[in-house]
């Protein structure tokens, strides 16, 4: 019975531990970031706010209804009225009054209101597009953090494997030195190589943890949340073995920055309409109803009043003309900005594609270099144990192998990041 209880406890502990660790593939990590990233949450709030702004703008053109109740006391004041000079004046007392008033107003025509509603809707569209831009940034940064972890982990695994082999060789060499078969200096030189690899292991471990911290930040997780990545770097990099032209042709119309600048141009054009609308008259209808709760002795004011107010702009000292000219200049500035952005994006795309193709060519060469360096290191290990090569030769071969592995991993990481940048430029992930 005690064994059964202990078994249940142990299973529960490991089950809880497993539940606290989040397992994430590359795609699931990106999807998780889109839902939980705090920057994107703020962007979603901005979209909701822009929706409310549209309602606020539209409401200004809907009927406005208000009501009020007032009470007025004249504190016993009186007024005298003389109609006949020979007769004493008539005394009029000001009795307290109280009124209930309800009024309703309706905007019938206002050019600025019409354009304002259109601008509010366009502003929401831009906010949604800005959210999409933020989403692309978060996806890219999540991919980059994930790739960085995989790359650093691959280097770390190679370093640990190399460190273990170096320790084994050092122990054998040290034993031979103790019995006088080889010089103690060889063992000391080998210990330096082992220590150097050990330092590289610890440094890479810190870089791996940094990558996890960056990934946690993008995912909106706590800093102590355990994460297990299920996608392997080798699996992602396999596509580069047979890749020719993985990136589709660049279409600037798909670029999110270009779309935002184009929308800013639409706002500039609407601003021209807004400036023109300021020349138009504005018409408002107002209806009011007043119920006398406490009436004065003499009252001739009507209960129902309907009023129309037409405001006609005549002269504003050139203000409206200046505003219209500024709006037209903003349109010209936007067109120039769009042309400039087109040149910049085109140049950026060409440079990214050039870099990608360069790293793709290096990838195949460096894979062969890793295989050759590993084969040379294995041979050097064997020859060193046989005493036919020096410790310097073994150290050099070991450094060459580690450099080849690091270079290959760095090239894979660069390929992945350049591919990301090209896809982001084309709004394709």
LINMOMO-V453725 format. One record per helix or strand of 3 or more residues. SS is the DSSP state (H for helix, E for strand). FROM is the first residue (numbers start at 0). TO is the last residue. Records with the same first field share a line. If there is no record, write none. Layout:
SS = FROM-TO ; FROM-TO
This chain:
H = 1-19 ; 25-35 ; 37-58 ; 110-177 ; 183-218 ; 232-240 ; 251-253 ; 255-276 ; 318-385 ; 390-424
E = 20-23 ; 63-71 ; 77-80 ; 89-92 ; 96-108 ; 225-228 ; 281-293 ; 303-310
